[in-house]
Amino acid sequence: MKHIKKTLLLPVILVSLIACNGTNDVVFKEIYHLTEQNNFFKAKERYASHKGALSEMHQQFIEAVLDNAFNKLEESQKKINALLEQNSNIPDSIQLQLYKVKYDNSVKLYQYKEAKNTAQLILSNYEKLLDEETISSYKNNLKIWTALENTPSQKTDIKKKTSLKIETDIAGLKTLKVYANKEPLNFIFDTGANLSTTSLSVATQSNMDIIPVDIEVGTITGIKVSAQLAVCAKLTMGDIDIFNVIFLVLPDETLSFPEIDYQIYGILGFPVIEALKEISITQNGDFIVSSKTSIFSEYSNMAMKELTPLIYINDKHFTFDTGADETILYHAFYKESKKEIDENYQQKKIGFGGAGGNKEFDGYIIDYTFDIGGKQVKLDSISLLKEKITENETVYGNIGQDLIQSFNTMTINFNQMVIRFE
């Protein structure tokens, strides 16, 4: 079983183009096309080399989007607020994009009431500019943030450097022992999970505050399942306490896989992992949280698409998922290498599973070599999906544990947005 994950349906940041002229127009369109494809890495490079060709307003706008993607959330909010206050004649389509980024910043900053208010504003003032799927997503998210608007922000207390032992469960997934309100539990840690997730029985057993709101949650297979919310007053990981942790609560059967007699108890999602600021995972099974973050010299190779981390490898952007046992390649990869793949590999059905069910896709089993920090890592028998999982899919694939385990240590620094493999 692979790629067990839950994806909160947050809106994709699609940046509209401001009308401009000449070189400015060409550069602007190119940068925004890259952001629409969630390739913030190339967008950042292009902007750095052509910043002087853009107007001050265009610069602020681009920087607000890139700051959001590279986890400089407060800086992004300041630029958005300044643009909205200083430029009363900004077109509606551009105002909408600014509010979308502001909404995403608010979610990541645990400012739930601000997220609710911004979602309401988008639906009230800009619904005519949204498609049906986006409207539905905002309405669904509005239920979440309305239910949580009076919930205190998540807070983290890292008392000292902490080292936990990673355990592998019967499904081959990596788990950590945590304490939810003093109840010991083995939870999967999963950078690919937008929000932490647990089952109804575990939420009840560990005395979480369950909020009975009916929301829809998307899964990696595109299937939607119903969920509630819960707030864990105190989640403990070794010498680290995390307060007011939000959990999606799914029915037990959604996280159950009877064919292998397996039950998921919970998943630590990105908001919990990001709050640790810097983590290292060793091949020996150590999960280490630093008390002070390091200063890295390398270029940022990690960005955020909403609550999903992206990694930049081989001039391609992938989602990055510590909860997936195997790397998988997507339609964008196939499209770019179609001729070579069709000539060298036999098409077959690829099974793809997760919370909510399983699906089959047409695809291939291929070999591929990743160049990471000058080290060539060849993975044999990678699944490549020929078709898109979802219509708005833009990344080249999803990086899993098979690639991570090719190195002795992986360190993720959320301040500098660097993933270092050693």
GIDA-V603350 format. One line per field, one symbol per residue. phi: phi as a letter, one per 40 degrees, with the letter a starting at -180 (. if undefined). A space follows every 50 residues. Layout:
phi->???
This chain:
phi->.afcabbccccccbcccccabfddcccccccccccccgcccccccccccb dccbccccccccccccdccbgbccccccccccccccbcbcddccddcccc ccdcdccccgccccccccccccccbbdccbccccdccccccccccccbcb ccccbbbccadbbbccbbcccgccbbcbbcfgccabbcbaccccbcbacc ccccccfcccbcbcbbbcbccgcbbcabbabccabbbgcbbbbgccbcbb ddccbbbccbfbbccabccddcccccgabbbbccgcbbbccbccbbcccc bbabbfbbcbbbbffbbbcbbccccbcbbbddccdcbddccccbbccacb cabadhibbbbcaabbbabcbbfgccbcbcgccbccbccbcccbccibcb cccdccbcabbbbcccfbbbbb
